[in-house]
Amino acid sequence: MKISDQTDGSTPALTDRQAILRILSLWHRQAPRLIIGVMLALVALCLGLVLMQASGLRLASSVLGEVVITTALLRWVGGGRVILRYAERLFAHDAMFRALADLRVWFFHSLAQGAAAGLGFRRAGDMLSRLVSDIGTLDGLYLRILVPFACACLTLPILVIQLGRQSVVLGILVGVLFACSAFLVPYLIAKSGRAEGERLGKNLAALRIGVLDLVGGLREIRAFGAEGRILSHVQADDAALLAGQMRLARRAAYANASAFLCGQAAIFLVLLAAAGAFSLHISALAAVGILFLTVAAFESAGALTRAGLQAGVMGAAARRVVEVAVSTPNATQLATQTDAPEDTHIHLENVKFRWAPDRPLVFDGLTLDIPAGARIAILGPSGVGKSSLAALLLKAAVPEAGSITLGGEEISHIKADSLRRRMAWLSQATHLFDDSIRANLLLGRPDATEDALWKALEDAAVADVVKTLPNGLDTWLGEGGIKLSGGQGRRIALARTLLTQAPILILDEPATGLDAQTEQDFLRTLNTVTEGRTVILIAHRLTGVETLDRIWRLSGGVATAAAA
């Protein structure tokens, strides 16, 4: 069954502002570097404005036969600007790369600790889009918004003061035009492009999901002659993404045109003042310097105009990244949680659960009692909630009502990592990594010895197969374990699960995809190697070779006991 990215119906909706503030708070380790980058940008900006105005004055004074600005001053200011500009770019980008690295680490940590994280309940394409595109987009939050905004805030008073010294009216008028170009236009375009940015992020995620499905299922697609149909879905997603990008591009053109007109209007006012029109008279020498300064100021404001359109996209990206951690326990919650008890008695009492508020209840009063060491089966058709039960037991989801206890302790009070050390999970889609057999096994227990690895392989009845491979434990499995047969890959996954030595095993359709004989052999192996552990077998049906103490059937959100 497909399971939503939501963990429960109580997940609050995030605003762009909340998400962006959360992202900024995650960059606290890099705050000194980021602040230094802004300071370097401000100093470089000041030297740039001085250079432009001084160049204008130098040019005008040469024409008028006066010496107002020396060549040495221009040389020092110009050289200083180049050095500071290079230092700012180098320092600011380095700080941003470090901040993004911290954000990716936090994202992985949140994914591992939060809702359905690392447990196979999320769509790979959507997670890839959040990790690559959304986090990559957030570099603009600092480089394209915060730094240019700080520069614009410094430029505005400099521009108004310099022009106001010659004409107060001119200074006010040009200041208003600059404020419109640097602040008002970006704000309006960001506000109007917010919804489009949200759609763009979703369209990109949909395209990545479609492409991954196309590549991953290519054999099945070819076998059923469905290339055209599947490709049409990908093309439709691509067309939707392109259409969204075109709409954003048109908005960018409007924003750039508006900012350009503000800049041209400011230049026109300066020229009018130089001509003495409308009582805006200023000297010819001052007019040239002011003209150069005005052009430089409005060029610097152009960065914010372009960033305004991206602000909506960045807000949507920030929300998509932060949403992953909405249900992750915070430091206070973690401090109050305890380690899992030794007792492995599991009890569910009147559990109500749904994946989202607008979806029907999966469980409505589910009650189950699983004594320590019991071997039970949970049966039911697809979509009845069997995988949802595994998600609840592993704290990958939170019930809407009712209680789930382990050894008499509410699992909400138990640390997630401690709980998962007590419960091992083998799913119908257990992933084998594109790595060696050894590395895949050590995922279950990193400190396992060579003897422990071979013992787990023997228990899973696959040690003889591994011994025949050219490199033994160091044999490369390939993507998804493609170098092994389905049954062999499933046994490697079982060995990894057994290596954890967890006293509770949750087996979610562990024999899916195997032929009848291989399935029975695999289940017979399970009967042997799980002796003494609590076993929760989740399946559509039984084959007759399982060793069980009790069978439960799920239907209508409740469990009904069946004959063992």
C-alpha positions in Angstrom: 0.0 0.0 0.0 1.1 3.6 -0.6 1.6 5.6 2.5 1.5 9.4 2.7 4.4 11.5 3.8 2.3 12.7 6.7 2.9 11.0 10.0 -0.3 11.9 11.7 -3.2 14.1 11.4 -1.9 16.7 13.9 1.1 17.9 11.8 0.8 21.7 11.8 1.1 23.7 8.6 4.3 25.7 8.3 4.4 29.2 6.9 7.3 30.4 4.7 8.5 32.7 7.4 8.6 29.9 10.1 10.4 27.6 7.7 13.0 30.2 6.7 13.6 31.2 10.3 14.1 27.5 11.2 16.6 27.2 8.3 18.5 30.3 9.5 18.6 28.9 13.1 20.2 25.7 11.7 23.1 27.8 10.3 24.1 29.1 13.7 27.5 27.3 13.6 28.4 29.2 10.5 27.0 32.5 11.8 30.5 34.2 12.3 31.5 33.3 8.7 28.1 34.4 7.3 28.3 37.7 9.2 31.9 38.3 8.0 30.7 37.6 4.4 28.1 40.3 4.8 30.5 42.8 6.2 33.0 42.2 3.4 30.1 42.7 0.9 29.2 46.0 2.5 32.7 47.3 2.5 33.2 46.2 -1.1 29.9 48.0 -2.0 31.0 51.2 -0.3 34.3 51.2 -2.3 32.3 50.4 -5.5 30.1 53.4 -4.9 33.1 55.6 -4.1 34.9 54.4 -7.2 31.9 55.1 -9.5 31.3 58.6 -8.1 35.0 59.4 -8.0 35.4 58.2 -11.6 32.6 60.5 -12.7 34.1 63.4 -10.9 37.6 62.6 -12.3 36.1 62.5 -15.8 34.2 65.7 -15.4 37.1 67.6 -13.8 39.4 66.5 -16.7 36.9 68.0 -19.1 36.5 71.2 -17.1 40.3 71.5 -16.5 40.0 71.0 -12.7 41.7 68.5 -10.5 39.1 67.2 -8.0 40.0 63.5 -7.8 43.6 62.2 -8.1 44.5 59.2 -10.1 46.2 57.7 -7.0 42.9 57.7 -5.2 41.1 55.9 -8.0 43.9 53.4 -8.1 43.7 52.6 -4.4 39.9 52.6 -4.2 39.7 50.4 -7.4 42.3 48.0 -6.2 40.7 47.8 -2.7 37.3 47.1 -4.3 38.7 44.2 -6.4 40.4 42.6 -3.5 37.4 43.0 -1.1 35.0 41.8 -3.8 37.1 38.7 -4.4 37.4 38.1 -0.6 33.7 38.6 -0.1 32.9 36.1 -2.9 35.4 33.6 -1.6 34.4 33.9 2.1 30.6 34.2 1.6 30.4 31.2 -0.8 32.6 29.1 1.5 30.4 30.0 4.4 27.3 29.1 2.4 28.7 25.7 1.3 29.4 24.9 5.0 25.9 26.0 6.0 24.4 23.8 3.3 26.5 20.9 4.4 25.2 21.4 8.0 21.6 21.6 6.5 22.1 18.3 4.6 23.4 16.6 7.8 20.4 17.9 9.7 18.1 16.7 7.0 19.5 13.2 7.0 19.3 13.1 10.8 15.7 14.3 10.8 14.8 11.8 8.1 16.3 9.1 10.3 14.6 10.2 13.5 11.3 11.6 12.2 8.1 10.4 10.5 8.6 7.2 8.6 12.2 8.0 8.2 14.6 5.4 6.8 11.8 2.8 7.1 10.7 2.7 3.5 7.5 4.8 3.9 8.7 7.8 1.8 8.9 8.2 -2.0 12.5 8.2 -3.2 11.9 10.8 -5.9 10.3 13.3 -3.5 13.1 12.8 -1.0 15.7 13.3 -3.8 14.0 16.5 -4.9 14.1 17.8 -1.3 17.7 16.9 -0.7 19.1 18.1 -4.0 16.8 20.8 -5.5 15.2 22.3 -2.4 18.4 22.4 -0.3 20.4 23.6 -3.3 17.8 26.4 -3.8 18.3 27.6 -0.3 21.9 28.9 -1.0 20.1 31.8 -2.6 18.6 32.7 0.8 22.0 34.1 1.9 23.8 34.9 -1.4 20.8 36.3 -3.4 18.6 37.8 -0.7 20.3 38.5 2.7 23.6 39.8 1.3 21.9 42.0 -1.5 19.3 43.2 1.0 22.0 44.3 3.5 23.8 46.1 0.6 20.6 47.8 -0.5 19.9 49.0 3.1 23.3 50.6 3.1 23.1 52.0 -0.4 19.8 53.8 0.2 21.0 56.2 2.9 24.3 56.8 1.1 22.4 57.7 -2.1 19.9 60.0 -0.4 22.6 61.8 1.6 24.9 62.3 -1.4 22.1 63.6 -3.6 20.5 65.5 -0.7 23.7 67.5 -0.3 23.1 68.9 -3.7 19.3 68.9 -3.7 17.0 67.7 -1.0 14.1 67.2 -3.4 16.3 65.2 -5.8 17.6 63.1 -3.0 14.1 62.2 -1.8 12.8 61.5 -5.3 15.7 59.2 -6.3 15.6 57.6 -2.8 11.9 56.7 -3.3 12.7 55.3 -6.8 15.5 53.2 -5.3 13.3 51.9 -2.5 10.7 50.9 -5.1 13.3 49.1 -7.2 15.2 47.4 -4.3 12.4 46.7 -1.9 8.8 47.2 -3.2 9.2 45.5 -6.6 11.0 42.4 -5.1 8.4 42.2 -2.3 5.4 42.3 -4.7 7.0 39.8 -7.1 7.9 37.4 -4.2 4.3 37.6 -2.9 2.7 37.0 -6.3 5.1 34.2 -7.1 4.7 32.2 -3.9 2.0 29.9 -5.2 3.8 29.4 -8.4 7.0 28.5 -6.5 5.0 26.0 -4.5 3.7 24.4 -7.7 7.2 24.4 -9.2 8.6 22.4 -6.3 5.9 19.8 -6.5 6.2 19.6 -10.3 9.9 19.0 -10.0 9.4 16.3 -7.4 6.7 14.6 -9.6 9.1 14.6 -12.5 11.8 13.0 -10.5 9.5 10.4 -9.1 8.3 9.6 -12.6 11.8 9.3 -14.0 12.9 7.1 -11.1 9.9 4.8 -11.7 10.7 4.7 -15.4 14.3 3.8 -14.9 13.7 1.4 -12.0 10.8 -0.5 -13.7 12.2 -0.5 -17.2 12.2 -4.3 -17.5 8.5 -4.5 -16.5 7.6 -1.6 -18.8 9.3 -3.3 -21.8 7.8 -6.6 -20.9 4.2 -5.2 -21.0 4.8 -2.9 -23.9 4.0 0.1 -21.8 6.8 2.4 -22.9 4.5 4.9 -24.6 2.1 5.2 -21.7 4.7 5.6 -19.0 6.8 8.0 -21.1 3.6 10.1 -21.7 3.3 10.5 -17.9 6.9 11.7 -17.7 6.4 14.0 -20.6 3.3 15.5 -19.0 5.2 16.1 -15.8 8.0 17.7 -17.8 5.5 19.9 -19.6 4.0 21.0 -16.4 7.4 21.9 -15.0 8.3 23.8 -18.1 5.1 25.7 -18.1 5.7 26.7 -14.5 9.2 27.8 -15.3 7.9 29.9 -18.2 5.3 31.6 -15.9 8.1 32.4 -13.4 10.2 33.7 -16.3 7.5 36.1 -17.4 7.1 37.4 -13.8 10.9 37.9 -13.7 10.7 39.9 -17.0 7.9 42.1 -15.5 10.0 42.7 -12.3 13.2 43.5 -14.2 11.3 45.9 -16.5 9.8 47.6 -13.4 13.2 47.9 -11.7 14.8 49.1 -15.0 12.1 51.8 -15.4 12.8 53.0 -11.8 16.5 53.3 -12.6 15.9 55.1 -15.8 13.5 57.5 -14.1 16.2 58.2 -11.5 18.8 58.9 -14.2 16.3 61.2 -16.0 15.8 63.2 -12.7 19.6 63.6 -12.3 19.8 64.8 -15.9 17.0 67.2 -15.3 18.7 68.5 -12.2 21.9 69.0 -14.2 19.9 71.0 -16.7 18.4 73.1 -13.9 14.8 72.1 -14.7 12.0 72.2 -12.0 14.3 74.0 -9.5 16.5 70.9 -9.2 19.7 72.8 -10.2 23.0 71.2 -9.4 26.5 72.0 -10.8 27.7 70.1 -13.9 30.7 68.7 -11.9 28.5 67.3 -9.1 25.9 66.1 -11.6 28.4 63.8 -13.3 29.5 62.2 -10.0 25.9 61.8 -8.9 25.0 60.3 -12.2 27.7 57.6 -11.9 26.7 57.0 -8.3 23.0 56.6 -9.2 23.8 54.1 -12.0 25.9 52.0 -9.7 23.3 52.1 -6.9 20.5 50.9 -9.2 22.7 48.2 -10.7 23.3 46.8 -7.2 19.5 46.9 -6.6 19.0 44.7 -9.6 20.2 41.7 -7.7 17.3 42.0 -5.2 14.8 42.4 -8.1 15.9 39.1 -9.5 15.9 37.5 -6.1 12.4 38.6 -5.4 11.0 36.1 -7.8 13.1 33.3 -6.3 11.9 34.2 -2.8 8.6 32.4 -3.3 10.5 29.3 -4.6 12.9 29.5 -1.6 10.0 29.8 0.8 8.4 26.7 -0.7 11.8 24.9 -0.7 12.3 25.8 3.0 8.9 24.4 4.0 9.5 21.2 2.1 12.9 20.7 3.8 11.7 21.6 7.3 8.5 19.5 7.0 10.6 16.4 7.2 11.5 17.3 10.8 8.1 18.6 12.0 7.5 15.4 13.9 11.1 14.8 15.0 11.3 14.9 18.8 13.0 18.0 20.1 15.7 18.1 22.8 13.2 18.5 25.6 11.1 15.5 24.5 14.2 13.4 24.1 15.4 14.3 27.6 12.2 12.9 29.1 12.3 9.7 27.1 13.7 6.5 28.5 15.5 3.4 27.2 13.3 0.4 26.1 12.5 -2.1 28.9 13.8 -5.6 28.8 10.3 -7.0 28.8 9.1 -7.5 25.2 5.4 -7.8 25.9 3.5 -5.6 23.3 0.0 -4.4 23.9 -2.2 -2.1 21.7 -5.3 -0.8 23.3 -8.1 1.0 21.3 -5.7 2.5 18.8 -7.1 4.9 16.2 -4.9 6.0 13.4 -5.0 7.6 10.0 -2.3 8.9 7.7 -3.8 12.3 7.1 -6.9 14.3 8.4 -8.6 14.0 5.0 -8.1 10.2 4.8 -10.2 7.5 6.3 -9.2 5.7 9.6 -6.8 2.8 9.1 -7.4 1.6 12.6 -10.6 2.3 14.6 -10.2 0.8 18.1 -7.5 -1.7 17.3 -6.6 -3.9 20.3 -3.8 -6.5 20.2 -1.9 -8.4 22.8 1.4 -10.0 21.9 3.1 -11.8 24.8 6.9 -11.9 25.0 8.3 -14.7 22.8 5.0 -15.3 21.0 4.8 -16.0 17.3 1.8 -14.4 15.7 0.6 -13.7 12.2 -1.3 -10.6 11.1 -3.4 -11.4 8.0 -5.4 -9.2 5.6 -5.8 -8.0 2.1 -3.7 -5.1 0.7 -4.7 -1.7 2.1 -6.2 -3.0 5.3 -3.4 -1.5 7.5 -0.8 -4.3 7.9 2.2 -2.1 7.0 0.6 0.8 9.0 0.8 -1.5 12.1 4.6 -2.0 11.5 5.0 1.8 11.2 3.2 2.3 14.6 5.3 -0.3 16.4 8.5 1.2 15.1 7.4 4.8 16.0 7.4 5.7 12.3 3.9 7.0 12.9 1.9 8.2 15.8 -1.6 7.0 16.8 -4.5 9.5 16.9 -5.9 7.9 20.0 -5.3 4.8 22.2 -2.0 3.4 23.6 0.9 1.2 22.4 3.1 -0.3 25.2 6.3 -2.3 25.3 6.8 -4.0 28.6 4.1 -1.8 30.1 5.9 1.4 29.0 4.2 3.7 26.4 6.4 3.6 23.3 6.0 7.4 23.0 8.1 7.6 26.2 10.8 5.3 24.8 13.7 6.7 22.8 13.3 5.7 19.1 16.8 4.4 18.7 16.5 2.3 21.9 13.1 1.0 20.7 14.5 0.0 17.3 17.3 -1.9 18.9 14.7 -4.1 20.5 12.7 -4.5 17.2 14.2 -5.7 13.9 12.2 -5.1 10.7 12.3 -7.1 7.5 10.0 -5.6 4.9 8.7 -6.7 1.5 11.0 -4.2 -0.1 14.1 -4.4 2.0 16.9 -2.6 0.3 20.3 -4.0 -0.5 22.9 -1.3 -1.1 25.3 -1.0 -4.1 28.1 -2.2 -1.9 29.8 -5.4 -0.6 27.9 -8.1 1.3 30.0 -7.3 4.3 29.0 -3.6 4.2 25.3 -4.5 3.8 25.5 -6.8 6.8 27.3 -4.4 9.0 24.5 -1.9 8.5 22.6 -4.1 11.1 25.5 -4.2 13.6 28.6 -2.1 12.8 30.7 -3.8 15.5 29.9 -7.4 14.4 32.9 -9.7 14.1 33.8 -11.9 11.1 32.4 -14.9 13.0 29.2 -13.1 13.8 28.7 -12.3 10.1 29.1 -15.9 9.0 26.9 -17.1 11.8 24.1 -14.7 10.6 24.6 -16.0 7.0 24.4 -19.6 8.2 21.3 -18.9 10.1 19.8 -17.4 7.0 20.9 -20.4 5.0 22.9 -18.4 2.5 26.5 -18.9 3.8 27.2 -21.6 1.3 26.2 -19.3 -1.6 28.5 -16.5 -0.2 31.4 -18.9 0.1 31.2 -19.8 -3.6 31.4 -16.2 -4.6 34.9 -15.0 -5.9 35.4 -12.4 -3.1 33.2 -14.0 -0.4 32.0 -11.3 2.0 33.6 -8.6 -0.1 31.6 -9.5 -3.2 30.0 -6.4 -4.6 26.2 -6.8 -4.8 25.4 -4.2 -7.4 22.4 -1.8 -7.3 19.6 -3.3 -5.3 21.5 -6.6 -5.0 21.1 -7.2 -8.7 23.9 -9.7 -8.8 22.0 -12.2 -6.6 18.7 -14.0 -7.2 15.6 -12.8 -5.5 15.7 -15.6 -2.9 19.4 -15.1 -2.2 19.0 -11.3 -1.8 16.1 -11.8 0.6 18.3 -14.2 2.7 21.1 -11.6 2.8 18.5 -9.1 4.1 17.3 -11.7 6.6 20.9 -12.2 7.8 21.3 -8.5 8.3 18.1 -8.5 10.4 19.2 -11.5 12.4 22.6 -9.8 13.1 20.9 -7.1 15.1 20.0 -9.7 17.8 16.8 -7.8 18.5 14.3 -9.9 20.6 11.3 -8.8 18.4 11.2 -9.4 14.7 8.6 -7.7 12.5 8.4 -9.5 9.2 6.3 -7.5 6.7 5.5 -9.7 3.7 9.1 -11.1 3.9 8.6 -13.6 1.0 7.0 -11.2 -1.5 8.3 -11.8 -5.0 9.6 -15.3 -4.4 8.2 -18.4 -6.2 6.2 -20.9 -4.2 9.0 -23.3 -3.4 11.5 -20.6 -2.6 8.9 -18.9 -0.4 8.3 -22.1 1.6 12.0 -22.7 2.0 12.5 -19.1 3.2 9.7 -19.4 5.8 11.0 -22.7 7.1 14.4 -21.0 7.6 12.5 -18.3 9.6 10.9 -20.9 11.8 14.3 -22.2 12.8 16.3 -19.0 13.2 13.7 -17.0 15.1 13.3 -19.5 17.9 12.9 -17.7 21.3 12.1 -14.3 19.8 8.8 -12.5 19.4 7.8 -12.8 15.8 5.1 -10.7 14.1 4.5 -12.0 10.7 2.5 -9.7 8.4 1.2 -11.4 5.3 -1.7 -11.6 2.9 -1.9 -15.4 3.4 -0.2 -18.3 5.0 1.6 -21.1 3.2 1.1 -23.8 5.8 4.8 -24.1 6.8 4.8 -21.3 9.4 5.1 -22.1 13.1 2.6 -19.8 14.9 1.0 -19.4 18.3 -1.9 -17.1 17.2 -3.4 -15.6 14.0 -5.1 -12.3 13.8 -7.1 -11.0 10.8 -7.4 -7.2 10.2 -10.6 -5.9 8.8 -12.5 -2.7 9.3 -9.8 -1.2 11.4 -9.9 -3.9 14.1 -8.2 -7.3 14.7 -10.2 -10.5 15.0 -8.6 -13.7 16.4 -8.5 -16.7 14.0 -7.6 -20.3 14.7 -3.9 -21.0 14.7 
